[in-house]
Each structure stands twice: as structure tokens, then as C-alpha cells.
Amino acid sequence: MQLRHLNSRGSCRQFASGTGQTRKLHLGEGYCKVAEVAGKFVNWRGRAALPLPRNEVPVLRIFGSTARRAAPLLVLLLAGSALAQTAGFDGLTFIKKLKLARAGDVEAQLSVAIDYEQGLNQARKDPAQAARWFREAALAGNLDAQFRLSRLITKGAPGLASDLPTAIKLLQDAANRGYAQAQNELGIRLQKGDGLAADPAAAAQMFQKAAVQGNIQAQVNLGLLQIRGLGLKQDFDAAFKLFEEASATGDPWALNNLGSMYEMGWGTAADKAKARSLYEQAAAKGNTLAQENLKRLTAAASTAITQP
């Protein structure tokens, strides 16, 4: 099928290859935009990270292992709303879900796309088929599918051509329509200048929009910008509150960063014991920076004891 954006009234027209027959899809303006940019597919590069600040030694000393090497504080995870959206298909075989997808069931289309993308439920790993079904669900208005499609079409894979501009357009459209995960990732790209001109203020705005929806990664990212005063006014108190809220979910990055705030006394009274406890919690979840911070605190305490 070839999709084209034809008119200004919010309708798209779908051309069946080789038949010359057409039928209108009344999808609305936003969905026509999806059809307009969804002709090429690429693969997402897997993860995005927000770099550490380079201009404040205390931040580097706390959040990174050395003052010379910047390490990521946030790794954008692939989890999210898709798990909830496809939960109704637990127990169904891939073949049954595929039949539902072909019949137009949007949630089945999303579930089938995820199976193809990750090689789950006895589906072969096939990025091109994953892109096809993400697009079908996106055209029906599923923002999670549109977000996943934008990730899938960023880097490219065997059988799937790379097209970063198309991926950015899909991401921007999903973000503008209020999808928190897309807003957070768009914020990362704006902060890093990845595929877009670097714009810290616009990045902060995207993080804020996602954070108010409860997106944990966005809360962590926004807190980091507030510490640095990048794109918005430096505000340790606000950053502390964001890390505290995010850490209540058990997020290891939030726990590590909150521990750093307690260690430095930023936005709160300094409390090394509280910092150690938070580092321990984050380290137990596999956070390597928290493990390094914990080792550093332990070594500093040992040195203080042995010194006369």
C-alpha cells in the first residue's frame, strides 16, 4: 500500500497497488501527517543518554567516577505503555494475534509489531514487518506505535532503510500530541543536538511536559538540567524534589541522583548516611554509578578513620 497526504480537510487517501481503486481514510490531520512521513523505515539506535555536566566539578565528582570522564545519568528504556496496551493479548498465540491485526485490531497490530521487532512469541525477528505493523497502528491513532516506529526507523536494520528525518517528524508529531515518552526522547535529542539543532530551553520544555505526566526518565532529565542551569534557571530545590518524587518509584538513576543531592547538601541538608543508603538501594538495582559512588564514600570514610 502507498499512503499519500492529499487534501486539507484531514483525510488521507489510500491507493491499492496495481488496482487504481481508492478509498478515503478519515483519520484526522494528525494521522495524515503520519501517513505523509511514514513511507520509509529505519531502525532506532537502541538507547539515548544525557551526558553529565562538564562545568561543575562537584557534579562530576558525585555523578561520575572521575572529573575527566562524563558518564550517562539516564538511559532511555524501551519499556512503557506498550506493556499495558498489549496485556490483553497475553496467552494468545502469535498466529491468532496476526489474524486480529489483519482484521484491523489496533492493539493486535501493536502487539504483533513488538513481537516482530523483538522476536517474541515464536515470531521471527523482522524489522521490516515490525515497521509495517507499527505504521498500521500509528495510522489508526496509536501514539505508542508511532513512538516505537520513530525509534525503529532511526538507525536501520537488514531489510529496513535508515531515514532519521522521517523518524524525527514522527517523534515530533507524537510529542506535540502529548505522548510523554516521545516528549522525553525529543527533549534528549534537543538537549544533545541529535538530529535537531541543540536547544536546551526547548529540551527543558519537553522534559517538563513529560514530567508532569509522571514520566520518570523526564523527571530525572529535568532535574539534571535544573542542577546545571541549562535551558532554565538553576534550581537545586526543584531538582531535589524531582529526584525525590522519581526515587519513590524505585528508579535507580533517581535514587543515585537523590543520594548525590544529600551528599552535597543541594536542595536539602547534607546527610552522608542518607546518601549512602540511597546509593546502596541504587547499587542493588545494578546502577554502576551508584556502585562507584558507594565505593568512593566507603574509601573516603576509611581514609578519615586511619588519618591521625
Backbone torsions as a table, in degrees:
resi	resn	phi	psi	omega
1	MET	NA	143.8	176.7
2	GLN	-118.6	125.5	-176.8
3	LEU	-106.1	136.4	179.5
4	ARG	-134.4	149.6	176.1
5	HIS	-96.3	114.6	-167.0
6	LEU	-111.8	-33.9	-172.7
7	ASN	-136.3	177.1	-174.5
8	SER	-100.2	9.1	-175.8
9	ARG	-101.8	14.1	175.6
10	GLY	85.3	19.1	178.1
11	SER	-115.4	147.3	172.7
12	CYS	-115.7	156.3	178.0
13	ARG	-119.3	133.4	-176.9
14	GLN	-105.7	124.6	-178.8
15	PHE	-100.3	121.2	175.9
16	ALA	-79.3	123.7	-174.8
17	SER	-58.9	130.2	172.4
18	GLY	81.0	-2.7	-176.6
19	THR	-109.6	-28.6	-176.9
20	GLY	76.9	-3.0	179.5
21	GLN	-85.3	147.9	-179.7
22	THR	-131.7	157.7	170.0
23	ARG	-147.6	143.8	-177.6
24	LYS	-82.8	141.0	172.7
25	LEU	-112.0	110.1	-178.2
26	HIS	-84.6	85.5	-172.1
27	LEU	-102.3	-15.2	-175.4
28	GLY	92.6	161.5	-172.7
29	GLU	-60.1	-43.7	-178.0
30	GLY	-61.3	-38.6	-177.4
31	TYR	-74.9	-30.4	174.6
32	CYS	-62.8	-35.1	177.4
33	LYS	-62.2	-38.8	177.3
34	VAL	-61.9	-46.5	-179.9
35	ALA	-61.5	-35.5	-175.7
36	GLU	-66.7	-34.3	-173.4
37	VAL	-108.7	0.6	-171.7
38	ALA	-97.2	24.9	-177.8
39	GLY	-81.2	-21.8	-179.8
40	LYS	-120.0	153.8	-175.3
41	PHE	-132.6	144.4	175.6
42	VAL	-139.9	-172.0	-176.5
43	ASN	-120.3	138.7	177.4
44	TRP	-69.0	147.5	-175.3
45	ARG	-81.0	3.9	167.9
46	GLY	108.8	-51.1	-178.2
47	ARG	-158.6	158.7	178.9
48	ALA	-131.2	146.2	-177.4
49	ALA	-131.5	144.0	176.2
50	LEU	-93.8	120.8	-175.5
51	PRO	-71.0	157.7	177.5
52	LEU	-72.9	155.0	174.3
53	PRO	-64.2	142.2	-179.2
54	ARG	-106.1	-9.0	-170.5
55	ASN	-103.4	1.2	-179.6
56	GLU	-130.6	107.4	-176.3
57	VAL	-56.6	-41.8	-179.9
58	PRO	-58.7	-38.1	179.9
59	VAL	-66.1	-43.8	179.1
60	LEU	-63.7	-39.3	-177.7
61	ARG	-67.5	-33.0	-178.3
62	ILE	-84.1	-50.9	-170.8
63	PHE	-85.2	-20.3	-179.3
64	GLY	-118.0	170.9	-177.3
65	SER	-81.5	-26.4	177.5
66	THR	-141.2	166.8	178.7
67	ALA	-80.5	-8.1	-177.4
68	ARG	-101.7	-15.1	-174.9
69	ARG	-119.2	124.7	176.8
70	ALA	-88.9	132.3	179.4
71	ALA	-120.4	153.3	-177.8
72	PRO	-72.2	137.9	174.3
73	LEU	-93.4	-22.5	-178.2
74	LEU	-131.8	131.4	168.8
75	VAL	-115.1	121.2	-177.7
76	LEU	-70.5	117.9	-176.7
77	LEU	-85.1	159.3	-178.0
78	LEU	-89.3	-1.0	-180.0
79	ALA	-76.8	-174.9	176.6
80	GLY	141.7	-150.8	-171.8
81	SER	-67.2	-19.1	-177.5
82	ALA	-61.0	-32.2	-179.2
83	LEU	-63.3	-41.7	178.9
84	ALA	-71.6	-37.8	-175.2
85	GLN	-69.4	-28.3	-176.9
86	THR	-103.2	3.9	-176.2
87	ALA	-62.1	-28.8	-179.5
88	GLY	-66.5	-10.5	-178.7
89	PHE	-101.4	6.4	175.4
90	ASP	-59.3	132.1	179.3
91	GLY	95.3	-19.8	177.1
92	LEU	-80.8	140.2	175.7
93	THR	-71.1	160.3	179.0
94	PHE	-60.2	-39.7	-178.9
95	ILE	-61.7	-41.4	179.6
96	LYS	-67.2	-40.1	177.8
97	LYS	-65.4	-37.5	179.9
98	LEU	-64.4	-38.6	177.4
99	LYS	-63.2	-42.4	177.8
100	LEU	-64.5	-40.0	178.8
101	ALA	-62.1	-43.2	179.5
102	ARG	-66.1	-25.4	178.3
103	ALA	-83.0	-3.1	175.9
104	GLY	102.6	7.5	178.3
105	ASP	-72.3	114.4	-172.9
106	VAL	-65.9	-43.0	179.9
107	GLU	-65.6	-35.2	175.5
108	ALA	-66.3	-37.9	177.7
109	GLN	-61.3	-43.0	178.0
110	LEU	-63.9	-44.9	-179.1
111	SER	-63.3	-43.2	178.3
112	VAL	-62.8	-41.4	179.4
113	ALA	-61.4	-42.9	178.8
114	ILE	-63.9	-40.6	177.9
115	ASP	-61.5	-44.4	178.5
116	TYR	-65.6	-39.0	-177.6
117	GLU	-65.4	-41.3	-172.8
118	GLN	-105.4	-3.0	-178.1
119	GLY	68.0	42.3	-176.9
120	LEU	-98.8	162.1	171.3
121	ASN	52.7	42.9	176.5
122	GLN	66.8	12.7	173.1
123	ALA	-85.2	140.2	175.8
124	ARG	-71.3	150.0	178.4
125	LYS	-74.4	116.9	-173.3
126	ASP	-145.7	94.0	-177.7
127	PRO	-58.8	-35.9	-178.9
128	ALA	-65.2	-42.8	177.7
129	GLN	-68.5	-36.4	176.3
130	ALA	-60.2	-45.1	179.5
131	ALA	-62.4	-40.4	179.6
132	ARG	-58.5	-47.6	-175.0
133	TRP	-78.2	-31.2	171.6
134	PHE	-60.7	-41.7	-180.0
135	ARG	-64.3	-42.9	179.2
136	GLU	-58.4	-45.8	-179.9
137	ALA	-68.2	-36.9	178.9
138	ALA	-64.8	-39.4	179.4
139	LEU	-65.6	-24.5	176.8
140	ALA	-86.9	1.8	174.5
141	GLY	101.8	7.2	-179.4
142	ASN	-80.6	110.2	-175.6
143	LEU	-72.6	-28.9	176.5
144	ASP	-65.3	-41.7	176.8
145	ALA	-62.9	-41.2	179.0
146	GLN	-63.8	-41.7	178.1
147	PHE	-63.0	-46.0	179.4
148	ARG	-64.8	-36.5	177.4
149	LEU	-63.4	-41.1	-179.9
150	SER	-62.3	-36.7	177.7
151	ARG	-70.4	-41.1	-177.1
152	LEU	-66.2	-28.2	-175.1
153	ILE	-103.6	31.4	179.5
154	THR	-98.2	-43.4	-173.2
155	LYS	-104.5	-37.7	-176.5
156	GLY	102.8	157.8	-179.9
157	ALA	-157.0	168.7	177.0
158	PRO	-53.6	122.4	-178.7
159	GLY	84.5	5.4	-176.4
160	LEU	-137.6	115.1	-176.5
161	ALA	-76.4	150.7	-179.9
162	SER	-86.8	137.0	178.7
163	ASP	-154.9	83.5	-178.3
164	LEU	-61.6	-42.4	179.5
165	PRO	-57.1	-40.3	178.1
166	THR	-64.9	-41.9	178.9
167	ALA	-60.5	-41.5	179.9
168	ILE	-64.3	-42.2	179.4
169	LYS	-61.3	-43.7	177.5
170	LEU	-62.2	-42.7	-179.6
171	LEU	-64.1	-45.4	179.6
172	GLN	-62.3	-40.5	-179.4
173	ASP	-64.4	-44.1	178.9
174	ALA	-64.5	-40.0	178.4
175	ALA	-65.2	-43.6	-179.7
176	ASN	-65.3	-24.0	178.5
177	ARG	-93.2	10.8	168.4
178	GLY	94.0	12.1	-178.2
179	TYR	-82.1	116.4	-169.1
180	ALA	-61.9	-41.8	-179.4
181	GLN	-63.7	-38.1	177.1
182	ALA	-67.6	-39.1	178.3
183	GLN	-62.3	-42.3	179.4
184	ASN	-64.3	-46.0	-179.1
185	GLU	-67.4	-37.8	176.6
186	LEU	-63.1	-37.8	176.0
187	GLY	-60.7	-41.3	178.2
188	ILE	-62.2	-44.2	-179.4
189	ARG	-65.0	-39.7	178.4
190	LEU	-68.2	-36.5	-179.8
191	GLN	-69.0	-37.4	-177.2
192	LYS	-91.6	-14.7	-172.1
193	GLY	70.2	38.9	-176.1
194	ASP	-99.5	98.3	-178.7
195	GLY	84.2	-8.3	178.3
196	LEU	-141.0	159.9	173.8
197	ALA	-64.2	135.0	179.5
198	ALA	-60.6	132.0	-178.2
199	ASP	-150.8	86.9	-176.6
200	PRO	-57.3	-36.8	-179.6
201	ALA	-65.7	-43.6	177.9
202	ALA	-66.6	-35.4	176.7
203	ALA	-61.8	-45.8	178.9
204	ALA	-59.8	-39.7	179.1
205	GLN	-63.6	-41.7	178.3
206	MET	-64.2	-44.3	178.7
207	PHE	-61.5	-40.0	179.9
208	GLN	-63.0	-43.2	-179.8
209	LYS	-62.5	-40.8	179.4
210	ALA	-73.9	-36.4	-177.3
211	ALA	-64.1	-39.7	-178.8
212	VAL	-67.8	-17.3	175.4
213	GLN	-88.8	1.5	177.8
214	GLY	90.3	13.1	178.8
215	ASN	-72.4	116.5	-172.7
216	ILE	-65.7	-44.7	-179.3
217	GLN	-60.3	-38.8	179.4
218	ALA	-67.8	-37.1	177.4
219	GLN	-62.0	-42.4	178.1
220	VAL	-65.2	-45.6	-179.4
221	ASN	-62.8	-43.0	179.4
222	LEU	-63.7	-40.7	177.3
223	GLY	-60.1	-38.5	178.4
224	LEU	-64.6	-40.8	178.0
225	LEU	-65.9	-36.0	179.0
226	GLN	-67.6	-34.9	176.0
227	ILE	-63.9	-41.4	-176.0
228	ARG	-83.6	-16.6	-173.3
229	GLY	66.2	36.8	-176.3
230	LEU	-104.4	112.8	-179.5
231	GLY	84.3	-8.6	177.0
232	LEU	-161.9	172.4	-176.1
233	LYS	-66.5	138.6	175.8
234	GLN	-62.4	131.3	-174.5
235	ASP	-152.9	93.2	-179.5
236	PHE	-64.6	-36.1	-179.1
237	ASP	-62.6	-45.8	179.9
238	ALA	-65.7	-39.8	178.6
239	ALA	-63.0	-42.2	178.6
240	PHE	-59.0	-45.4	-179.2
241	LYS	-62.1	-39.8	179.1
242	LEU	-65.4	-45.7	179.1
243	PHE	-64.0	-37.2	-179.8
244	GLU	-65.6	-43.4	179.1
245	GLU	-65.1	-44.3	-178.7
246	ALA	-68.0	-35.5	-178.3
247	SER	-68.0	-22.0	178.6
248	ALA	-64.1	-20.1	177.4
249	THR	-85.7	-6.6	-178.0
250	GLY	88.4	9.1	-179.3
251	ASP	-63.4	125.7	-174.7
252	PRO	-66.2	-34.1	177.8
253	TRP	-67.6	-41.1	178.0
254	ALA	-63.5	-41.1	178.3
255	LEU	-62.3	-44.6	178.8
256	ASN	-61.4	-46.7	-177.1
257	ASN	-67.6	-37.2	176.9
258	LEU	-65.2	-38.6	175.2
259	GLY	-59.6	-39.7	178.8
260	SER	-65.3	-37.5	178.1
261	MET	-63.9	-41.9	177.3
262	TYR	-66.1	-38.8	-179.1
263	GLU	-64.1	-41.7	-177.0
264	MET	-87.4	-15.2	-175.8
265	GLY	73.4	36.7	179.6
266	TRP	-98.5	115.8	-179.3
267	GLY	78.4	1.9	-179.1
268	THR	-163.7	168.9	175.2
269	ALA	-70.2	140.8	179.1
270	ALA	-62.1	136.5	-177.8
271	ASP	-152.8	94.2	-176.8
272	LYS	-64.4	-35.0	179.4
273	ALA	-65.7	-42.1	177.4
274	LYS	-65.3	-40.1	178.2
275	ALA	-60.2	-45.5	179.7
276	ARG	-59.9	-43.1	-179.8
277	SER	-60.5	-43.1	180.0
278	LEU	-68.4	-39.7	175.9
279	TYR	-61.3	-40.6	179.6
280	GLU	-62.6	-41.5	178.9
281	GLN	-64.3	-43.6	180.0
282	ALA	-68.7	-40.4	179.8
283	ALA	-63.6	-36.7	178.8
284	ALA	-64.7	-22.1	177.8
285	LYS	-92.1	7.2	175.7
286	GLY	92.1	9.4	-179.4
287	ASN	-74.9	114.7	-173.0
288	THR	-70.3	-34.8	178.1
289	LEU	-66.2	-38.0	176.9
290	ALA	-65.0	-38.1	176.9
291	GLN	-61.7	-41.9	178.3
292	GLU	-67.2	-41.5	178.0
293	ASN	-62.5	-39.2	179.7
294	LEU	-65.6	-42.9	177.4
295	LYS	-61.6	-41.0	-179.9
296	ARG	-64.2	-43.9	178.5
297	LEU	-62.3	-42.3	180.0
298	THR	-63.9	-43.3	179.6
299	ALA	-65.1	-40.2	179.3
300	ALA	-64.3	-39.7	179.5
301	ALA	-66.7	-39.1	179.7
302	SER	-65.9	-40.7	179.1
303	THR	-64.2	-40.1	-179.6
304	ALA	-64.7	-34.1	-178.6
305	ILE	-73.0	-38.6	-176.1
306	THR	-80.3	-20.4	-179.9
307	GLN	-74.8	138.8	179.6
308	PRO	-68.6	NA	NA
